[in-house]
């Protein structure tokens, strides 16, 4: 068991949109032998879309709108074989909630940064979550084959913006048109750049002070590389794996994911230094991965993963013990025993049935409506894993049926899509209308598109001028009832049947908090 735990690496790839996150995922899969040709190539006039972007709307828009789960075996050398679980997350801020929840299921993260744009807003936000959870991160500075910022300036920006110390483990030789490759500080060898989307670059063992280096990159660039590396060694402390595992230092690699350059160096170092599955915090206690009994939690639900069967899949992160197919497990929230005859592992939407899984693995469980995000599975122990928040929506629209003949399909579609947790449904207590709340406009387009294309139901949106949804609770029942009576037309219920106050302005919310001081207003639904 310890051997299985030791060889697992479960991580998320996170970044601002367009930094090259999905392209990097593709190249990692290429090295893992899961795909033979990387996705972003045009052949026979048919654009092969990225493996991890499998939804129809992702292919059309060219962006990721849901986290994809992929796994492969990888052997950097004949003596070791790692099991790598990648979670490719959406970069777009409208899908940040999906990404935040994914970060609760991983042991480390790779942050992709565009060398020209540097650290962007979404990267900063996601790094805040990593800092909060003390998740170790590695930074991959992408697009070195394009003109961008000076590497030293970039390192300063990373330290300042991400509030973490950095340590370069590879160093670029020029950039843009003059980009010649990188020197791998970690392995002490040279990698020369040849733009090729499929080929793997050769490693050249060369001494920094040898004339051979001058022959490979030219005298001027060789001298600049020596000066830069001298500066790196003087300014940044020597790399220490423990400080990386403690989330105090972020190793930095440079490369070009599109041209498959610098990716193998990143992967080889990553599998060696990244943490194997770590303990998971439950309300009752810390759960250690090497415990004999199985525990796991649901961090994501994907509706309609196979349109032919309308099936939903719940993604379960195995926290401890060994998950076994057909074994009886306790569904803690429902207090029921459940068995799974066809648990699956994924390559985006390509899946295969498995008989067992170990800590760190992500297992897909068929879901016929029994799961909610945050549910716990155990071998009988009452455990509750926490830290999977639902954020207060910032945009609201009423959803109306545009085709009365398809009422059933619309109901089913809305319920399954809401279970995914990327948007929230509220029922207005005043008029009984259904209100959808999201954190961004793009969510509404995705919901409308998926309802029509996956469920055959049409909807239309009507604007709702609301400021915030907040969940309310109080130990003073009389005051709670008085509040609900006074704010009757602004009261709603969520899918759990909890009371939600829909404030139509910041001022109204502020006044409500002042007038009803015994009521607690929550802006995430986990309390």
C-alpha positions, 0 to 999 in steps of 0.5 A: 500500500505504501508503495502505491501511495508513494508513486502517486502524484495528483496535481492541478494545472492552473493559470489565467486564460490563454497562458497555455494551460491546456497546451501544457496538459496535452504535452504532458499526456504526450509524454505519458503515452496517452496520445500520439499527436498533440491536440493543437494541430490542423490536419486534413482541414479538421482541427483536432481539439485538445484532449482535455477540452471535450465538451462541444462548447469548449471545442467551439469557443476554444476555452476550458469550461470544466475541470478535466481529469486525466491519468497516466503512468510515467517513467522518467528512468528505468528504476521508477514508475509514477502514476500521474493524475492531472486535473486541467482546470478552466482558466476563465474567471467565470468558472473559478468556483470549479477551479477552487474546489478542484484545488481541494482534491490535489496535493500540488499545483503547476502554475502556468505564466505567460512570459509576455503578460506576467502574472495576471488577475486570475493567477493571483486569485488562484494562488491565494487559494494555494497559499490558504491551503499550503499547496506546493506550487511549481511555476512554468513560464511559457511562450519563451519563443515569443518576445516577453519580459526579462527573466529576472524581472519576471522572477521579481514579479512572481515573488511580489504578486504571488507572495512566495519565494521563487527558485529557478531550476532552468534558465532561458538562453535569450527569448523570442526570435533569438531563443536558443534553449534552456540550461537545466540547473536541476540536472546540470545540462543544456537543452537546445531549442528546435521548434517542433510540436511533437519531437522531444529535445535532446539533453546535452551534458556540457560544462558551463566553463567549457568551450563546447558551450560556446560552440552550441550557443555562440560566444556572446550567449554563452557568456551571458548565460554564465553571468546570469547563472552566477547571478541566480546562484548569488541571489536565490538560495540553493533549492531545498525540496522541503521548503517547496513541500512546505509551500514556502518556495516555488521552483520555476521552469522556462519553456514553450509548451506549444513547441514541446520545449522545456516540458519534459524537464518540468515533468521529470523534476516534478515527479521526483520532487512533488508530494505523494498524497498528503493527509486530508482534514476532516471535521472530526480528525486528520485522515492519513493516506496510509490508513487501512480503511477507505475514505473519500469525498466528492469534489466535482459532479459532471452531468451528461458526460455520455449524452447517449445515456444521460449519465452523471459522474461524481468525481471522488478523491480517494483520501485513505485506504484502498477503494474496491469495486463492488465493496459496500461503503457508507454514504455519510450524509444519507446514512446508506450503504452504496456499492459501485459496479462500474467505477471508472478512471478518466482520460477526459471523457474517455473512461475505463472501468477499474477494480481498485484505486489508491489514495491520490487517485480520482475515481468516477462514480456513476451518479443517479442523483444520490451525490452532492458536492462535499459528500463523504464515503467511508467504511462506516466511520462518520466523517465530514470532509470540509472546505468545498465552498459555494460562493455567493453568486454575483449575477442573477437571471430568471430562467423561463421555459421557451418550449412548453412541450419540453418541460420535463427535459428542462427540469431534468437538465436544470437539476443535473447542471445545478448538481455540478455546483457551477451555478446555483438555483434559488426559488423565489418565495414571493412568486415561485419563479426560478432564479439562477445565480452565477459568478459570471456571464459566460455561465448563462451562455454555457447553461443555455447551450448545454440545455439545448444541445444535451437535453433538447430543452430551450430556455430564455433568460429574464434579467433580475436586478439583484446585488447579492444572495446571502444565506441567513441563520439565527439562534433567535427564531422570533427575529428570523421570522420577523426578518423573513416576513419583512423581506418576504418578496426578497426571500428564496430557498436554495436546493437544500431548502435553506433560507436565502436573502436576495438583496437588491443593493449594497445599501439594503444589505447593509441596513438589514445587517444593522437592523437585525443584529442577531441574524448571521449573513453568510456569503458562502453556502458552507457554514 
